[in-house]
Amino acid sequence: MSKPEKIVAVKGMNDILPQDAPMWELFENTAETILKSYGYQKIVTPIVEDTSLFARAIGAVTDIVEKEMYSFEDSMNGDQLTLRPEGTAGVVRAVLEHNLVYDGPKRLWYKGPMFRHERPQRGRYRQFFQFGAEAVGFSGPDIDAELIMLCRRLWDDLGLQNVRLELNSIGNADERLRHRADLIAYLEKHEDILDLEAKRRLHSNPLRILDTKNPAMQDMVNGAPKLLDYLGEESLAHLNGLRKILDRNAVQYTINPRLVRGLDYYNRTVFEWVTDELGSQGTICAGGRYDPLIEQFGGKATPAVGFAMGIERIIELMKGLGETQTPSQCDVYLVHQGEDAQLQAFILGERLRDAGLDVVLHCATPAGAGSFKSQMKKADGSGAAFAVIIGEDEIASNQAVVKAMRADVDKAAGEQQQSKVAFEDVVDYVVDQIVGDHDHDHDHVHYHP
Ligand code: HAM
């Protein structure tokens, strides 16, 4: 019989394996705690939306809509659907559909997978995870500052250094229109330097040309008219208001007049958090204002601002910190031999979990139930603080052997590494050893050194 063909993951889409899961959890817990501490509420929207939502929100002449969307026809009813390439459009749709801002502005956060058919490379995937926030119904620079400052808090809490903030204002539609005319005239004067991509965008989306990575175009682009010079009084006041709050709070940033963003919904404030430690995909978080978007979707004019961070990129930075210590899998590993011992182990396991402990009970594999020796090896590898061991002798004496597995919990180290403890006292004994009291009402006492 020929071997069945191996099935592998779709190109550019990754598994998150158990060894990386603790790092993801650490990121998500830290981010969620911070968002909550600023008053943000969680929102979850579907992964699939009508294609027209993204085309209208993100803009027809953008990389995402032109060439990166996973779009398909629902074979059941012919609906045109798309796997979401980003989170803002879905949140805006949900805000409108459920009239979430009827009683005032809302601070929202979300996380989840996004899909873009990009050329995969380090830090750029076809399925990637974003953690994002959208503040809907706020108009002032204060909320822009708040979003930026909660990002700074997150980098600090995660221990990420070498992350810098780039800031720009792309003004309002009128200001961009005036700038656009001058920009096109300037670019036309330098048409010989424009690459194919830039020529294609010259009249459809010239602003994006400023974002080019083509080295041959850098000097030309640096000399192009700057949108910042076209800002009117209100846009300037908004930018200066934001800068004032950031300055007073010692948030460092550089103004980057070429920062324009790849999605069309932005106006005024745009920003990116970037690092040099990830090669060419160094933007770990990006966002800005999108004041006109909700009105464009038929809602009443409602200003809004938000950001999204690429979780894979942040995880890679976290890995670079060298904190590779894998947390223990459990507090207690239950070792047993014989049918009666197995039944007793199940009962003890449930009682230990009732007390808030994490417990792994040894289970049979195709190789068999496992000798005491091989089970103890597993107990060791699990990182458990204690092994609770039950065999025939223990069943006969109604006592388990409780063995401290790590020096940091072995209070009696040197004198006695293991004790015989009556079955009914095992929970008290272990909890006492781990947290030093007999109060079992704590939610979770998983012991981390
Ligand atoms: P974006 O700049 O398209 O903005 O994406 C935000 C972040 O998602 C990027 O800075 C990057 O960290 C991550 N990211 C984007 N594409 C990929 C990819 N192919 N692979 C890995 N990571 C990626 C938005 O999505 C906007 N919705 C942000 C926003 C929210 N603006 C206002 N509110």
Boltz pocket constraint, residues with backbone or C-beta under 6 A from the ligand:
constraints:
  - pocket:
      binder: B
      contacts: [[A, 85], [A, 86], [A, 87], [A, 88], [A, 116], [A, 118], [A, 123], [A, 124], [A, 125], [A, 126], [A, 127], [A, 128], [A, 129], [A, 130], [A, 132], [A, 133], [A, 134], [A, 262], [A, 263], [A, 283], [A, 284], [A, 285], [A, 286], [A, 287], [A, 288], [A, 289], [A, 290], [A, 305], [A, 306], [A, 307], [A, 308], [A, 309], [A, 310], [A, 311], [A, 312], [A, 313]]
      max_distance: 6.0
